[in-house]
Every structure is written in C-alpha cells, then in structure tokens.
Amino acid sequence: MGQNNKGLRVLSLCGGIETGLLALKQLGIQVAEYHTYEILPEAIAVSKYHFPEVIHHGDLYEANWEDYIGFDLVIMGTCCQSLSRARVEDRGVNNGLKGKSGIVYEAEKALKTIKPKWFMAENVVPSKDEDLKELNRIFGCEGILINSNLFSAQDRERYYWTNIPIAPLPEQCDIVFADVMEHGVDEKYFYKKPFQ
C-alpha cells in the first residue's frame, strides 16, 4: 500500500475500539491523520485510552463526507445486528439492510463522495443471500469470506470487501485456545451474568 511521506489519511466508520488503526501500526504503515465516526461510549473510551491521536466525530449520519475528499483509506465495520445469522430467530431485529445494518448505505455515500484510493469493509455472514448481493453491489466487489481461525484460536467467519490486493491466505493455523489462555486472572474480570 503506497503512501505519501507523511503517512496515510484514514477515515474509520463505526470503528469500535479502532483495531483498524492497531492493524496499520502493526504493519508499520505510517498514519498522518486518523478520523473516526463511532457512537458507543465504551468503544470510544477504549480507543481514546489507547490511541489519543484519533480524532472523534460521533454519529456518522451527521458527517459531511466532502470534508474527507483526498483521504487515502476508508475502513468500516458497520452494524451487523440486523444481518446476523445469530439473530435469525427474531425478525424484529433480523430484518437485513432495512434494519440497523442499513447504516451501510451511509458508508456507500461516503465512498462515492470521498473516492479514497483504498477501502476495506467488514461484516458478518448475512442470513439472507439478497443482503450479501446488495453488499457486493454497494462495495463494487465480491465479498471475501475469511475465518479468523486461519490466524488465531478464534472461529469467526466474516466477509471483507476491499480494493486492496489480498495475499494468499494460510491453509490452517496451529494456534489453539490453550495457547492464548491467561492464568491467574483477577476475579474482578470474571463474567458473572447468567447465560440465557
């Protein structure tokens, strides 16, 4: 991924705790400016703690995308609730791109206005084929299905849409849960709510 000598100008949509910025840093990619639109207070608190250089803007529905014309990279992990197969039993929530996950249409406006050099979007495996087809249309490319178990002890399938060339994926990963488990953890971190 090319960049100018000052680094990339990055816009993150629904960036959560800004693992996108963490990934860029781990790859050694210089970042000149990093802006995010995120509304979850807990996620904002975590990202501000770890990445005080991030410029926070709040609700992406209030954004003026013309302010970001010329940015190099737009990354996004928009809301998955109404797409998720995990919520398929509740049609009040699992209503596809007509529900909360329809926020992706605002991301589409952002991409069309900004025209970044690169973009990457991530989301769950949709419960309906028509939603996957629509996401492919929105991003102008076929989503790539990747399971995190190729890189970690986590079994987590997600779709990725990008115009960034993807290197061949590994065939398997030998890391298992025991490799990442922590021992002697303080009880204050234990999950105490009942599972339903």
N, C-alpha and C positions, 0 to 999 in steps of 0.2 A: 504494500500500500504506500503510494507516494505521499509526500507532504512537503509543505514549504519549510524553510529553515527555522521558523518559529514554532512549527507544530500544527496539528490539526485543529480546526474549529469544529466543535462537536455539539450537536443538539440531541438530547435524550428525551423521549416521550414516554411517560409512565415508567420512569427509570427505576422505581423502587429504591433500593439502597445503593444504586449506581454501580452494580457489578460490571456494567459496560466500561466504566472508567477504570475499574480494577483490572479488567482484561487488557485494556490498552496499555496500562502501566506495566503489567507483567510481560507484555510483548515488546516492551521497550519503545513504544510509539509515543513520540512527543506530542503533548496536547497543549495548545496555546490558549484555548478558551473552551469551557465546558458548561453548557446551559442545560437545565432540566425543567420539565413540567411534571410535577408529582404532587398529589394532594394528601396522601396517607401520612399523618403526623409521625407515626413510629418510624416509617421508612425515611422520612426527611431528617429526623433526629439522628438516625444511624449514619446517613450519608454526610450530614454536617459534621459529625464527630470524626469520621474517617477521612473525609475529603472537604476541608473547609474552603477550598478554592472553587467549588462548584457554585454556580450562580442559579439560585432557585427562583422560579416564576409562578408556581401554583398551578391553577387549573388550565389545562391546555385549550379548553373551549374559549378561553379569554385571550388567546395568543393572537398576535399579528404576525403571520408567517413571513411577511415581506421583510421583517427585521432580521431574518436569518438567511436571506439570499446571499450566496457566496460561501456558505458553510460547506465544509468538506464531507462531513459524515452525519447522517441522521440514524439513530438507533432507537428501537422501540420494543417494548414488551407490553402491549396494550391489554386491557382487561380480558380475562378468559372465562369469567363466571358463566356467561350465557352460551358459551360454546362447548364447555367441558363435558366429556362423557361421564365424569364423576357426578354431575348434577342432572343426568338424563331423566331421573325419576320425577323431577319437579319441573313441570312445563311452565310454571310461573317464573322460574329462573332460567331454565334451559330453553331459551327462545331465540337462539342463534344471533345473527347480526342485527336483529330487531331489538335486542336487549342491550345490556350494559356493554357487551363486546362491540356494539355498533360504534363505539368511540374510534374504531379503526378508520371510519370514514373521515374523521378529523385528521388522522395521520395521513390519509390519502391526499387531503387538501394541502397539508404541509409539504409533502413530497412534490406535488405538482407545482407549488409556488416556489419552493427553495431550489429545486433541481440540484440536489447535492451530488458530488462526484460519486459517493458511495452511500449505501444504506444497508441496514440489516434489521429485520423484524423477527420476532419470536412469538409463538403462541402454542396453545395446547392442540392436541389432535381433535378437530371438531367432531361432534357427534353426528353431523349431517354432511353428506357429500356436497350439497349445494353451497354450504358455507365455505368449504375448502376451495371449491371452484371460484367463488366470489373473492376470497382472499388472494388466490392466484391472479385474478383479474386486477384487483386493487394494486398489487405489488408488481405486476407485469412480468412475473416469472413463476415457475412451478416451485412450490414449497419443497424443501428437502427435509425428510423425516430422519431425525437423529436421536438415538437413545443415549442418555448420559452414561449408561453402563459401558460404553466404549472408552470412557475416560476416567471413570470413578466407580465407587461402590454403590452408586445410586442407580436404580432402574427408573428412568424418567424419559418418556418419549415426548418430543416437541418438534414442531415444524419451524423451519427457518427459511426466510425469503431474503435474498441478497443479490447484489450485483458484484460482490467481492468474490474473486476466484477462491474456491474451496479446495484445499489439498485433499488427496485421497484419505479416507477415514481408516482408522485402525480396524482390524477384523475382530479384535477382542481386547479385553483389559483384565489383568490378573489381580487387580485390587479387590479385596472383599471387605465386608463390614468390620471384621476384626482388625483390619489394617488402619482404620480411621477412628475406631472407638477410643474414647478417653476414659481413663480410670481415675478413681479418687476424686470425682467431681463433687463439689459442694452441693448439699441437698437443696439449697435455695434455687438451683437451676432445674430441679426435677419438675416434670409435668404432673400436676395434681388434679386436674379436672377429669371427670369420668368420660370414657369413650362412649359414644352413642351408636 
